[in-house]
Amino acid sequence: MRAPVSAVGLRTGGSTLQEGIIGTTSSARPARGSRNGGNTNRRRATPRRAVPAQGEFAVPESVTPALPAVTSFAELDLPEALLGTLAAQGVTEPFPIQGATLPNSLAGRDLLGRGRTGSGKTLAFGLALLARTAGRRAEPKAPLALVLVPTRELAQQVTDALTPYANALRIRLATVVGGLSIGRQAGALRRGAEVVVATPGRLKDLIDRGDCTLGDVAITVLDEADQMADMGFMPQVTALLKQVEPDGQRLLFSATLDKNIDRLVRMFLSDPVVHSVDPSAGAVVTMDHHVLHVADETDKKAVAVRIAARDGRVILFVDTKRAADRFAKRLLGQGVPAAALHGGRSQSQRNRTLEQFKTGVVSALVATNVAARGIHVDDLDLVVNVDPPTDHKDYLHRGGRTARAGASGSVVTLVLPEEKREMSRLMSVAGIDATTTRIRSTDEELARITGAREPSGVAVTLPAPEPQQASGAGAKSRPSRPSRSRSRTGGGRGGSRSAGTSASGSGSGTSTGTGTGAGARRGQSGSGSGAGAGAGAGASGASGAKSGGARRGSGGRGRRPQGGGRRAAA
């Protein structure tokens, strides 16, 4: 059964709503109906709603009052272990969205939480999820809480943010995303995980394989819920939500909550509390917005290169994967340490690129919208839209990479003459008043706004990745086999000539002798010996093992050059 709506979750009441709360409302829904498959779904008749502004979420009418916001974590009924970890992490006061939503989510209420990117949404839902899960133990393959996110990067960020708090409560986390080993993820679920952070596609795959079941999930979080709706995840998301505990708690969080979320609200939320810390436009007072009008494509590229060469890190957004790769290559040739980040890269490549950017090995990150949500980089003060976004929400989430958690930053958009009208419309919908400047690549104003400077012109090469053993990232490497110097005999016969080299020496011959060899692996390598002077080692082993050896290491014996010396399989 659902937890009763009460003041549980608050140690002291009477707080007033924090400054900046735009709305705190909730709505009631009729009783649930039936659903195919035996479970009960949460679909209800559409309630009356206030008429929303264009493009904004239709806020449900208030029925059950929301609990008041708090100004201190001490006012919340959080486990002592969580309070101690918050202090150890240097988190002393809740951000507005945390102070507003935690009293209600700790009380078991469904809610919609809207706050700008970097406003603290992860802990806003994470602390409640962990506190309400503490003390319970998950059965194999049956998590107790679920966080759905649209991207692998956001899944990793959520996992990293929640891990210290989960460890304090002895709660096991599992991350389930595409691009990594599904076998390792299935193993983590079989061992038992109370909380699963997942992307919809990979979670569905694991359920279809029989490696996961959602019937015990009592708390479900959708982070960046609007992107779930926008990017075609709705069928997968709704299918997954129908499998969780029917009377469980639902928490939807995003930087924007627009009308695309209505369907999720109608189907799955019961009397939700709506907390809106910022307007839907996501305007941030510490963020400056600049629209730079450039004359043509050539000057646009020159402007972008000079900005990338600034003293400091910058993310430059482009439209396509190909454009990202080409621009990153151009920057490297101009002397700017740059790398591309997009969905065409493997997860290990994306992780490595992000780590290089965070540590300063790469100063210019050229990205598609894959990095527009869920990527957190400390002290990033500039984001550049080399290619303007086509949607106001993409603009907000691109810009949300800077000016996070109260820091300041700037968002610069390069606009060609034919893009001016559409860009003006986009900024109007986003509710942003940007400073517009006509600029050329050599203008001093460009340097003042962005710190742009002339690149060195000396091509740079990024360091090659170091070989790593298989790790939790999901990459499984085949163990190398040691060299063998002892010859073995196997069945099979054949004739050949060979010459081999090694670090210790080399040998070759022209006459015929008899040698023996055995394949060390699948008959592809082996060792052999022959009469004659000299010693050497071949990179692959005796050719007799190659030509006469049976598969799977049966080896072979054949004719080989005399005088070739002793050869050892590598």
C-alpha positions as CSV (number, residue, x, y, z in Angstrom):
1,M,0.0,0.0,0.0
2,R,1.0,3.6,-0.5
3,A,2.6,5.4,2.4
4,P,0.0,7.7,4.0
5,V,0.3,11.4,3.3
6,S,1.3,13.0,6.6
7,A,4.0,15.1,8.1
8,V,6.3,12.1,8.4
9,G,9.6,13.1,6.8
10,L,9.6,16.4,8.7
11,R,11.2,16.9,12.1
12,T,10.0,20.4,12.5
13,G,7.2,22.0,10.7
14,G,6.0,25.5,10.0
15,S,8.7,26.5,7.4
16,T,7.5,28.8,4.7
17,L,8.2,28.0,1.0
18,Q,11.6,29.1,0.0
19,E,12.1,32.2,-2.2
20,G,12.1,31.2,-5.8
21,I,9.3,28.6,-5.6
22,I,7.0,29.4,-8.5
23,G,4.4,26.8,-7.8
24,T,3.6,24.0,-5.3
25,T,0.5,22.2,-6.2
26,S,-1.0,18.7,-6.3
27,S,-4.0,17.0,-7.9
28,A,-6.2,14.1,-7.1
29,R,-7.3,11.4,-9.5
30,P,-10.1,8.9,-9.7
31,A,-9.7,5.3,-8.6
32,R,-7.5,3.0,-10.7
33,G,-8.7,0.8,-13.5
34,S,-7.6,-2.6,-14.7
35,R,-4.8,-3.4,-17.0
36,N,-3.9,-6.3,-19.2
37,G,-1.5,-8.8,-17.5
38,G,-3.2,-8.9,-14.1
39,N,-1.6,-5.8,-12.7
40,T,-3.5,-2.6,-11.9
41,N,-2.4,0.5,-13.7
42,R,-2.6,4.1,-12.6
43,R,-4.6,5.5,-15.4
44,R,-7.3,8.0,-14.4
45,A,-9.7,10.4,-15.9
46,T,-8.2,13.7,-16.9
47,P,-8.6,16.3,-14.1
48,R,-9.4,19.9,-14.6
49,R,-6.3,22.0,-15.2
50,A,-5.3,25.6,-15.5
51,V,-4.8,26.8,-19.0
52,P,-1.0,26.6,-19.5
53,A,1.2,29.1,-21.3
54,Q,2.4,28.1,-24.7
55,G,4.7,25.1,-24.6
56,E,4.5,24.7,-20.8
57,F,3.3,21.9,-18.6
58,A,-0.4,22.1,-17.7
59,V,-0.1,22.2,-13.9
60,P,-2.7,20.0,-12.1
61,E,-5.1,21.8,-9.8
62,S,-4.3,21.6,-6.1
63,V,-6.3,19.1,-4.1
64,T,-4.1,17.9,-1.3
65,P,-1.9,20.5,0.2
66,A,1.9,20.0,-0.1
67,L,4.1,19.8,2.9
68,P,6.1,23.0,3.5
69,A,9.7,23.4,2.3
70,V,12.6,23.2,4.7
71,T,15.8,25.2,4.9
72,S,18.0,22.5,6.6
73,F,18.6,18.8,6.2
74,A,18.3,18.5,9.9
75,E,14.5,19.3,9.6
76,L,14.0,16.1,7.6
77,D,13.6,12.6,9.0
78,L,16.7,11.3,7.2
79,P,18.8,8.4,8.6
80,E,21.8,9.5,10.7
81,A,24.1,7.8,8.2
82,L,22.7,10.1,5.4
83,L,23.1,13.2,7.5
84,G,26.7,12.3,8.3
85,T,27.5,11.6,4.6
86,L,26.0,14.9,3.6
87,A,28.2,16.7,6.0
88,A,31.3,14.7,4.9
89,Q,30.5,15.6,1.3
90,G,30.3,19.3,2.2
91,V,26.6,19.5,1.5
92,T,25.4,21.7,4.3
93,E,22.2,23.3,3.0
94,P,19.6,22.0,0.6
95,F,19.1,23.7,-2.7
96,P,15.6,25.1,-3.3
97,I,14.4,22.1,-5.2
98,Q,15.7,19.8,-2.5
99,G,14.1,21.7,0.3
100,A,10.8,21.9,-1.5
101,T,10.5,18.3,-2.7
102,L,12.2,16.1,0.1
103,P,9.4,16.6,2.7
104,N,6.8,15.3,0.3
105,S,8.9,12.6,-1.3
106,L,9.9,11.3,2.1
107,A,6.2,11.1,3.0
108,G,5.6,8.9,0.0
109,R,3.9,11.4,-2.3
110,D,4.1,11.3,-6.0
111,L,5.6,14.4,-7.4
112,L,6.8,16.4,-10.4
113,G,9.9,18.4,-9.7
114,R,11.1,21.1,-12.0
115,G,14.4,22.8,-11.5
116,R,17.1,24.1,-13.8
117,T,20.0,21.9,-14.8
118,G,22.6,21.9,-12.0
119,S,20.0,22.8,-9.4
120,G,20.4,19.6,-7.3
121,K,17.7,17.4,-8.8
122,T,19.8,14.2,-8.3
123,L,19.9,14.5,-4.5
124,A,16.4,15.8,-4.5
125,F,15.1,12.4,-5.6
126,G,18.1,10.3,-4.5
127,L,18.0,11.1,-0.8
128,A,14.3,10.2,-0.6
129,L,14.8,7.0,-2.6
130,L,17.6,5.8,-0.5
131,A,16.0,6.8,2.8
132,R,12.8,4.9,1.9
133,T,14.7,1.9,0.7
134,A,17.1,1.6,3.7
135,G,16.7,-1.5,5.7
136,R,15.3,-3.6,3.0
137,R,17.1,-6.3,1.1
138,A,16.5,-7.1,-2.6
139,E,16.0,-10.6,-3.9
140,P,18.2,-11.7,-6.8
141,K,17.0,-10.1,-10.1
142,A,14.4,-8.1,-8.2
143,P,15.4,-4.5,-7.4
144,L,13.4,-2.4,-5.0
145,A,13.9,1.0,-6.6
146,L,14.4,2.2,-10.1
147,V,15.9,5.4,-11.7
148,L,15.2,5.7,-15.4
149,V,17.4,8.1,-17.4
150,P,17.6,8.8,-21.1
151,T,21.4,8.6,-21.6
152,R,24.4,6.5,-20.5
153,E,26.2,9.6,-19.4
154,L,23.4,10.7,-17.1
155,A,23.1,7.2,-15.7
156,Q,26.8,7.3,-14.7
157,Q,26.4,10.7,-13.2
158,V,23.5,9.6,-11.1
159,T,25.3,6.5,-10.0
160,D,28.4,8.5,-9.0
161,A,26.3,11.1,-7.1
162,L,24.4,8.5,-5.1
163,T,27.2,6.0,-4.4
164,P,28.5,7.6,-1.2
165,Y,25.1,7.8,0.3
166,A,24.1,4.3,-0.8
167,N,27.3,2.9,0.7
168,A,26.5,4.7,4.0
169,L,23.2,2.8,4.1
170,R,24.6,-0.5,2.8
171,I,22.4,-0.2,-0.3
172,R,23.6,-1.9,-3.4
173,L,23.5,0.1,-6.7
174,A,23.6,-1.4,-10.2
175,T,23.9,0.6,-13.4
176,V,22.2,-0.8,-16.5
177,V,23.0,0.9,-19.7
178,G,23.7,0.0,-23.4
179,G,27.2,-0.1,-24.8
180,L,28.6,-2.1,-21.8
181,S,28.7,-5.8,-21.0
182,I,25.2,-7.0,-20.6
183,G,26.6,-10.2,-18.9
184,R,28.2,-8.2,-16.2
185,Q,25.1,-6.2,-15.6
186,A,23.0,-9.4,-15.5
187,G,25.5,-10.7,-12.9
188,A,25.1,-7.6,-10.7
189,L,21.3,-8.1,-10.8
190,R,21.6,-11.8,-10.0
191,R,23.7,-11.0,-6.9
192,G,21.0,-8.5,-5.8
193,A,20.7,-4.7,-6.1
194,E,18.3,-2.6,-4.1
195,V,18.6,0.3,-6.6
196,V,18.9,0.1,-10.3
197,V,19.9,3.1,-12.5
198,A,19.0,2.3,-16.1
199,T,18.4,3.4,-19.6
200,P,15.1,2.1,-20.9
201,G,16.4,0.0,-23.8
202,R,19.0,-2.0,-21.9
203,L,16.6,-2.6,-19.0
204,K,14.1,-4.0,-21.4
205,D,16.7,-6.3,-22.8
206,L,17.6,-7.7,-19.4
207,I,13.9,-8.2,-18.6
208,D,13.4,-10.0,-21.9
209,R,16.4,-12.3,-21.0
210,G,14.9,-13.1,-17.6
211,D,17.7,-11.3,-15.7
212,C,15.4,-8.7,-14.1
213,T,11.9,-8.3,-12.8
214,L,10.3,-5.1,-11.7
215,G,7.4,-6.4,-9.6
216,D,9.1,-5.4,-6.3
217,V,10.0,-1.9,-7.4
218,A,8.2,0.4,-4.9
219,I,9.9,3.7,-5.9
220,T,10.4,4.8,-9.5
221,V,12.2,7.9,-10.7
222,L,12.2,9.4,-14.1
223,D,15.0,11.8,-14.4
224,E,14.9,14.2,-17.4
225,A,11.3,13.0,-18.0
226,D,10.7,15.4,-20.8
227,Q,13.5,14.0,-22.9
228,M,12.1,10.6,-22.3
229,A,8.9,11.8,-24.1
230,D,10.7,13.9,-26.7
231,M,13.1,11.2,-27.9
232,G,10.7,8.4,-28.6
233,F,11.2,6.6,-25.3
234,M,7.5,6.8,-24.4
235,P,6.6,3.2,-25.4
236,Q,9.5,1.7,-23.5
237,V,9.0,3.9,-20.5
238,T,5.3,3.2,-20.2
239,A,5.9,-0.5,-20.7
240,L,8.4,-0.5,-17.9
241,L,6.2,1.6,-15.5
242,K,3.4,-0.9,-16.0
243,Q,5.6,-3.6,-14.6
244,V,6.5,-1.9,-11.3
245,E,4.5,-2.2,-8.1
246,P,1.1,-0.7,-8.9
247,D,0.8,1.3,-5.7
248,G,4.4,2.4,-5.7
249,Q,5.7,5.9,-5.6
250,R,6.5,7.9,-8.8
251,L,8.9,10.8,-8.9
252,L,9.4,12.8,-12.2
253,F,12.2,15.3,-12.3
254,S,13.5,17.5,-15.1
255,A,14.8,20.9,-16.0
256,T,11.7,21.4,-18.0
257,L,8.2,20.0,-17.5
258,D,6.2,20.8,-20.6
259,K,3.0,19.5,-22.1
260,N,4.7,16.4,-23.3
261,I,4.7,15.1,-19.8
262,D,0.9,15.1,-19.4
263,R,0.5,11.6,-20.6
264,L,2.9,10.2,-18.0
265,V,1.1,12.2,-15.3
266,R,-2.3,11.0,-16.3
267,M,-1.2,7.3,-16.6
268,F,1.0,6.9,-13.6
269,L,0.9,9.6,-11.0
270,S,-1.5,9.7,-8.1
271,D,-2.3,13.1,-6.6
272,P,1.1,14.5,-7.5
273,V,2.8,17.4,-5.9
274,V,4.3,19.8,-8.4
275,H,7.4,21.8,-7.3
276,S,8.7,24.4,-9.7
277,V,11.8,26.1,-8.5
278,D,12.5,27.9,-11.8
279,P,10.4,28.9,-14.7
280,S,10.0,26.4,-17.5
281,A,12.5,28.5,-19.5
282,G,15.2,27.5,-17.0
283,A,16.6,31.0,-16.9
284,V,19.7,31.3,-14.6
285,V,20.6,34.6,-13.1
286,T,24.3,33.7,-13.1
287,M,24.3,32.8,-16.8
288,D,25.0,35.3,-19.6
289,H,23.6,34.6,-23.0
290,H,25.2,36.0,-26.2
291,V,24.0,35.7,-29.8
292,L,26.9,36.4,-32.2
293,H,25.9,37.2,-35.8
294,V,28.6,36.0,-38.2
295,A,28.9,36.9,-41.9
296,D,29.2,33.5,-43.5
297,E,30.2,29.9,-42.9
298,T,33.9,30.6,-43.4
299,D,34.0,33.3,-40.7
300,K,31.9,31.2,-38.4
301,K,34.6,28.4,-38.5
302,A,37.3,31.0,-37.9
303,V,35.4,32.4,-34.9
304,A,34.8,28.9,-33.5
305,V,38.5,28.0,-33.8
306,R,39.6,31.1,-32.0
307,I,37.1,30.5,-29.2
308,A,38.3,26.9,-28.8
309,A,41.8,28.2,-28.5
310,R,40.9,30.2,-25.4
311,D,42.7,29.8,-22.1
312,G,40.2,27.5,-20.4
313,R,37.9,24.7,-21.2
314,V,34.9,25.0,-23.5
315,I,32.2,22.8,-24.9
316,L,31.3,23.4,-28.5
317,F,28.0,21.9,-29.7
318,V,27.5,20.9,-33.4
319,D,24.6,19.2,-35.1
320,T,26.0,15.9,-36.3
321,K,28.6,13.2,-35.4
322,R,30.5,13.8,-38.6
323,A,30.7,17.5,-37.9
324,A,32.0,16.8,-34.4
325,D,34.7,14.5,-35.7
326,R,35.8,16.9,-38.5
327,F,35.9,20.0,-36.2
328,A,37.8,18.2,-33.5
329,K,40.4,17.1,-36.1
330,R,40.6,20.6,-37.4
331,L,41.2,22.0,-33.9
332,L,44.0,19.4,-33.3
333,G,45.6,20.5,-36.5
334,Q,45.5,24.1,-35.3
335,G,47.1,23.3,-32.0
336,V,44.0,23.0,-29.8
337,P,43.7,19.9,-27.6
338,A,40.3,18.8,-28.7
339,A,38.1,15.6,-28.8
340,A,34.7,14.7,-30.1
341,L,31.9,13.3,-28.0
342,H,28.8,11.7,-29.7
343,G,26.7,8.7,-29.9
344,G,28.8,7.0,-32.5
345,R,31.6,6.4,-30.1
346,S,31.8,3.4,-27.9
347,Q,31.1,3.8,-24.2
348,S,34.8,3.3,-23.3
349,Q,35.8,6.0,-25.8
350,R,33.1,8.4,-24.4
351,N,34.2,7.8,-20.9
352,R,37.9,8.4,-21.8
353,T,37.0,11.6,-23.6
354,L,35.1,12.9,-20.7
355,E,37.9,12.0,-18.3
356,Q,40.4,13.8,-20.5
357,F,38.1,16.9,-20.6
358,K,37.6,16.9,-16.8
359,T,41.3,16.6,-16.1
360,G,42.4,19.2,-18.6
361,V,44.1,16.9,-21.2
362,V,41.5,18.1,-23.6
363,S,40.5,21.8,-23.4
364,A,37.9,21.8,-26.2
365,L,35.1,19.2,-26.2
366,V,33.2,19.1,-29.5
367,A,29.8,17.4,-28.8
368,T,26.5,16.6,-30.2
369,N,23.4,16.7,-28.0
370,V,24.5,13.5,-26.4
371,A,26.4,15.7,-23.9
372,A,23.6,18.2,-23.4
373,R,22.1,16.3,-20.5
374,G,23.7,14.5,-17.7
375,I,27.3,15.8,-18.1
376,H,28.7,17.6,-15.1
377,V,32.1,19.2,-15.3
378,D,33.2,21.5,-12.5
379,D,34.2,25.1,-13.2
380,L,33.1,25.1,-16.8
381,D,32.3,28.7,-17.7
382,L,31.6,28.7,-21.4
383,V,29.4,26.8,-23.8
384,V,29.3,27.6,-27.5
385,N,26.5,26.6,-29.9
386,V,28.6,26.4,-33.1
387,D,25.4,25.1,-34.7
388,P,22.3,26.6,-33.1
389,P,19.9,24.1,-31.6
390,T,16.6,23.5,-33.3
391,D,14.5,23.3,-30.0
392,H,14.4,25.7,-27.0
393,K,14.8,22.8,-24.6
394,D,18.0,21.7,-26.4
395,Y,19.3,25.2,-25.9
396,L,18.5,25.1,-22.2
397,H,20.2,21.8,-21.7
398,R,23.2,22.7,-23.7
399,G,23.6,25.8,-21.7
400,G,23.0,23.9,-18.5
401,R,26.5,22.5,-18.7
402,T,27.7,25.9,-17.3
403,A,26.6,28.0,-14.4
404,R,25.9,25.0,-12.3
405,A,25.2,25.0,-8.6
406,G,25.3,28.7,-8.3
407,A,28.5,29.3,-10.4
408,S,28.6,31.7,-13.3
409,G,29.0,31.1,-17.0
410,S,28.2,32.2,-20.5
411,V,26.4,30.6,-23.4
412,V,27.4,31.8,-26.9
413,T,25.5,31.0,-30.1
414,L,26.9,31.6,-33.5
415,V,24.2,32.6,-36.0
416,L,24.4,32.9,-39.8
417,P,22.2,35.5,-41.6
418,E,19.7,32.8,-42.7
419,E,19.3,31.6,-39.1
420,K,18.5,34.9,-37.4
421,R,14.7,34.6,-37.6
422,E,14.5,31.1,-36.3
423,M,17.0,31.9,-33.5
424,S,14.9,34.9,-32.4
425,R,11.9,32.7,-32.2
426,L,13.7,30.0,-30.2
427,M,15.0,32.5,-27.7
428,S,11.6,34.0,-27.3
429,V,10.1,30.6,-26.5
430,A,12.9,29.8,-24.1
431,G,12.2,33.1,-22.3
432,I,15.8,34.3,-22.7
433,D,16.9,37.9,-23.3
434,A,20.3,37.5,-25.0
435,T,22.9,40.1,-25.9
436,T,23.2,40.3,-29.7
437,T,26.5,41.3,-31.4
438,R,27.6,41.4,-35.0
439,I,31.2,40.0,-34.9
440,R,34.1,38.9,-37.0
441,S,36.9,36.5,-36.0
442,T,39.4,39.2,-35.6
443,D,37.3,41.6,-33.4
444,E,38.4,42.5,-29.9
445,E,34.8,42.1,-28.8
446,L,35.0,38.4,-29.5
447,A,38.0,38.1,-27.2
448,R,36.2,40.1,-24.5
449,I,33.1,37.9,-24.5
450,T,34.7,34.5,-24.9
451,G,38.4,34.9,-24.3
452,A,39.1,33.9,-27.9
453,R,42.6,34.0,-29.2
454,E,44.7,32.9,-32.1
455,P,45.6,29.2,-31.9
456,S,49.3,28.2,-32.0
457,G,49.0,26.5,-35.4
458,V,51.3,23.7,-34.2
459,A,49.4,20.4,-34.5
460,V,48.9,18.5,-31.3
461,T,48.3,14.8,-30.7
462,L,46.4,13.4,-27.7
463,P,48.1,10.8,-25.7
464,A,47.2,7.2,-26.6
465,P,45.0,5.4,-24.1
466,E,46.9,3.1,-21.7
467,P,46.0,-0.6,-21.9
468,Q,43.7,-1.6,-19.1
469,Q,42.5,-4.8,-17.6
470,A,38.8,-5.6,-17.7
471,S,37.0,-3.5,-15.2
472,G,33.5,-2.7,-14.0
473,A,33.0,-0.5,-17.0
474,G,32.0,-3.7,-18.8
475,A,35.0,-4.1,-21.1
476,K,36.1,-7.7,-21.1
477,S,39.6,-8.3,-22.5
478,R,41.1,-11.7,-23.4
479,P,44.1,-12.6,-21.2
480,S,47.3,-12.7,-23.1
481,R,49.1,-16.1,-23.3
482,P,52.7,-16.4,-22.2
483,S,55.4,-17.4,-24.7
484,R,56.2,-21.1,-24.8
485,S,59.7,-22.4,-25.5
486,R,59.0,-26.1,-25.2
487,S,58.1,-28.0,-28.3
488,R,55.2,-30.4,-28.5
489,T,54.3,-33.1,-30.9
490,G,50.9,-33.4,-32.6
491,G,49.3,-35.2,-35.5
492,G,49.5,-34.0,-39.1
493,R,52.2,-33.4,-41.6
494,G,53.1,-30.8,-44.1
495,G,56.0,-29.1,-45.8
496,S,56.9,-25.3,-45.8
497,R,59.7,-22.8,-45.6
498,S,59.8,-20.2,-42.8
499,A,61.9,-17.5,-41.3
500,G,61.4,-16.0,-37.8
501,T,62.6,-13.1,-35.7
502,S,62.5,-12.2,-32.1
503,A,63.9,-9.8,-29.5
504,S,66.7,-12.3,-28.8
505,G,67.8,-13.1,-32.4
506,S,66.8,-14.6,-35.7
507,G,67.6,-17.5,-37.9
508,S,66.8,-18.8,-41.4
509,G,67.7,-21.7,-43.6
510,T,67.1,-23.1,-47.0
511,S,67.5,-26.8,-46.7
512,T,64.8,-29.2,-45.6
513,G,64.6,-30.8,-42.2
514,T,62.0,-32.3,-39.9
515,G,60.3,-30.3,-37.1
516,T,57.5,-30.7,-34.7
517,G,55.0,-28.2,-33.6
518,A,51.9,-27.8,-31.6
519,G,49.2,-25.0,-31.8
520,A,49.0,-23.0,-28.6
521,R,45.6,-21.7,-29.5
522,R,43.2,-23.0,-32.1
523,G,46.1,-24.4,-34.2
524,Q,47.3,-20.8,-35.1
525,S,50.6,-21.0,-33.3
526,G,53.1,-23.6,-32.1
527,S,56.7,-24.4,-31.5
528,G,59.1,-26.5,-33.5
529,S,62.8,-27.5,-33.7
530,G,65.1,-28.4,-36.5
531,A,68.7,-29.3,-37.0
532,G,71.2,-26.5,-37.7
533,A,73.1,-23.7,-36.0
534,G,71.6,-20.5,-34.7
535,A,68.6,-19.7,-32.5
536,G,65.6,-17.6,-33.0
537,A,62.0,-17.2,-32.2
538,G,59.2,-16.6,-34.6
539,A,56.3,-14.3,-34.0
540,S,53.8,-17.1,-34.8
541,G,55.5,-20.5,-34.3
542,A,56.5,-23.3,-36.5
543,S,54.8,-23.3,-39.9
544,G,54.4,-27.0,-39.5
545,A,52.0,-26.3,-36.7
546,K,50.1,-23.9,-39.0
547,S,49.8,-26.2,-42.0
548,G,49.6,-29.6,-40.3
549,G,48.0,-28.6,-37.0
550,A,44.4,-29.5,-36.2
551,R,42.1,-26.8,-34.7
552,R,42.0,-26.1,-31.0
553,G,45.6,-26.7,-30.2
554,S,46.1,-30.2,-31.7
555,G,49.4,-29.0,-33.2
556,G,51.1,-30.5,-36.2
557,R,54.4,-31.9,-37.5
558,G,55.9,-31.1,-40.9
559,R,58.9,-30.3,-42.9
560,R,60.7,-27.0,-42.2
561,P,63.9,-25.3,-43.2
562,Q,67.2,-26.7,-41.9
563,G,69.5,-24.2,-40.2
564,G,66.5,-22.2,-39.1
565,G,67.3,-22.7,-35.4
566,R,64.9,-23.4,-32.6
567,R,61.7,-21.4,-32.8
568,A,59.3,-20.7,-29.9
569,A,55.7,-19.9,-30.3
570,A,54.7,-16.4,-29.1
